[in-house]
Amino acid sequence: MIDIGGWLASGDGLITVLAVSVNLGAVLRMVLRQHGRLQVERERSARIAGIVRSAGRQMPVRVDEQDEDGRRVVEVGPAPQHVGETTA
């Protein structure tokens, strides 16, 4: 049988427990930071889409976004209608 009390009393277990808890804390902070960043990006995209809808634009609006991941151009709004094209 394993003597857990003796394992912790020797100090080896305490070091292991501390190392695991520090690593778990780092992983938890990373997950929470990523979740928060994604939430901010979702809110920003929803805000831009709402502004475009409320403006009643008939043409798409190009938005130049820049964040921690880089820079990108996003088109928000209705798809452009080309001559001879019909929508279903």
Stockholm file with secondary structure:
# STOCKHOLM 1.0

chainA/1-88         MIDIGGWLASGDGLITVLAVSVNLGAVLRMVLRQHGRLQVERERSARIAGIVRSAGRQMPVRVDEQDEDGRRVVEVGPAPQHVGETTA
#=GR chainA/1-88 SS CCCHHHHHHTSHHHHHHHHHHHHHHHHHHHHHHHHHHHHHHHHHHHHHHHHHHHHTCSSCEEEEEEETTEEEEEEESSCCCCTTCCCC
#=GC SS_cons        CCCHHHHHHTSHHHHHHHHHHHHHHHHHHHHHHHHHHHHHHHHHHHHHHHHHHHHTCSSCEEEEEEETTEEEEEEESSCCCCTTCCCC
//
